[in-house]
Amino acid sequence: MITSTDNNKIKDVCRLVAKKKERNNRCLFVAEGEKQVFEAPKDRIESIFCTEVFAATHPDIATDGITEIVSDRVFAKMSDTDTPQGVMAVVKMCETKSEEIYETDSRIFRPSVRQDQGTGPDTSQYSAEAVSEDHTEKEEQPLIVFLEDIRDPGNLGTIVRSAEAAGAAGIVMSEGTVDIYNPKTVRSTMGSIYRVPFIYAEDFYGELENAKKRGLQIFAAHLDSSHSYYESDFTKACGILIGNEASGLSPRATEFADECLVIPMCGRVESLNAAMAATVIMFEARRQRMFR
């Protein structure tokens, strides 16, 4: 058992948790929490760290040859949370090419987790519930989420999770968007980070142009629009464009929109946050595609 915070392995993990540059240089990130660890693909896990208590309640985790048992004090040093669950993993990053996103159809009607993916207990309990056989093999036009300069890690993580739930084919992010491997973002995805294809586009506006050339219709969430998202047709190949939490979409990004739309709201609420707005629009697309 590791009991010293001066241990080199512990220092390595702490650097991965704290520094984006360290994560990028080593192509590794830290996934903390039971769900995030058990849903990680086995072939991408470099190492696992857990407390004695966690190992006692999950005996299989200590027999895989890559797990280190650490003291509670050491785990608290490594953890990015106030109430650690007692387990974390160092995971290899997964590189996705933009072509893979455009060629990926919706996975909403497929199990979200294969039983052979997890490390430890059977994770099939997290799979999506089955729906009618009529929908099981249905192929759909891609639904892709474009994010311009999303800054909040929790917002990005929620968007990734919602994208999987709504059947989006993938996510394209500007380089000004927060690091998806930020520990808070990883936790907020609740495992979806392993299953939703995503890229950071060096030329975000070029990627929007590329999407339009591929036949995608771009819908931009924009407060200056008077066009309700209820009136838009999301059943064809399309992209949903979401802007920065504080300033919204830039004028340049807005130029690529085929339609600007708004979410009608009651009361004195002027807008939803980026994650909520993206989720509402994605699930309208989901509804239209299910019942068209």
Protein Blocks (a to p, Z undefined) as FASTA:
>chain_A
ZZbfkbmklmmmmmmmmpmklmmmnopacdedjklmmmpcfklpfbdcddfklmmmmmml
mmnopaccddfklmmmmpmcfbdghiacddddddddfklmmmpccfklgcfbdfklpgcj
afklmpccdddfklmmpccdddddddehiablklmmmmmmmmmmnopabdcddfkbccfk
lmklmmmnnomlmmmccdddfblmlmmmmmmmnopacddddfkbcbdfklpcfkbccddd
dddfklopafklmmmpmbdcddddehjbfbdcfklmmmmmmmmmmmmmmmZZ
